[in-house]
Amino acid sequence: MEEDRPEEEDIYLGHTGPLGGMIFAAYCGKIIAQSPDRLSVEETVKTWMDEESYWPNVWYVSDHGNVSLITDLGR
């Protein structure tokens, strides 16, 4: 059954900075990517997953707090 929230072992993308202008990706509470460009963050996440040989669920948390599973980043 698919969960509706990220778990600790998942990666999530969220907003930070003034007016949420930066996108970040975090894994286990550690930032693994950050950029004003979401596609750049997603590419960095793909590279990180390949380097780590670990493909967890990846989530996007909007600046309004809505959570969406990004299935096309994982393997």
N, C-alpha and C positions, 0 to 999 in steps of 0.2 A: 504494500500500500504506500502510495506517495505521500510524504509529509508536506505540510503547507508552510513550513519554516525551516531555515537552515539549521543543521546540527553543527556541533563544534568542529567536526572533521570536514565539513563542507567549506567551499570557498564562496564568499559573497562579495558583490560589488555594491558600493554605496556612494553617497555624496559627502563631501567635506569642504571646508574652506568658506570664504565669504560667499553668501548666497548659494552655497552648494555647487560652486563652479568647478570643483575638482572631483573626479571619479577615482575611487580607490578599490583595490581588491585585497581582501584579507583572508588569511588561513590561520585558524587556531589563535585568533587575536593579533596576528602579526601582519602588517601591511606588506604585500608582495608586489604591488604595482600601484602607481598613481600618475594621473595625467588629466588634463582638461578634456581629452578625447577618449570617449568610451571604447571605440574600436581599438585604439592603442592599448588600453588596459586589457581588453579581451585577448589581443594577440600576445601580450606578455603573459597572461594566465595560461594560454595554450602552450607557450614555450616552457613555462615553469612546470606544468603537468608532465610534458614530455621528458624534461630533464629529471624530474623526480620519479618518473614511471608510476605516477599516481593520478588517477582521474576521478576525483570526487564529484558530487553534484555541485553545480555552480548556480548561484542565485543572484538576482538583481533586486536590490531594495531601492525603490524610487524615493525621490526627495519628499514624497508624501507618506512614505512608510509602507507602500504596497509591495508585496513580495511575489516575485515570479521566478520559476525555475527556468534556467537557460539550458536547454538540453543539447543544443548544437555545439557547445564547447567541450563537453565530456566525450569519453569514448565508450 
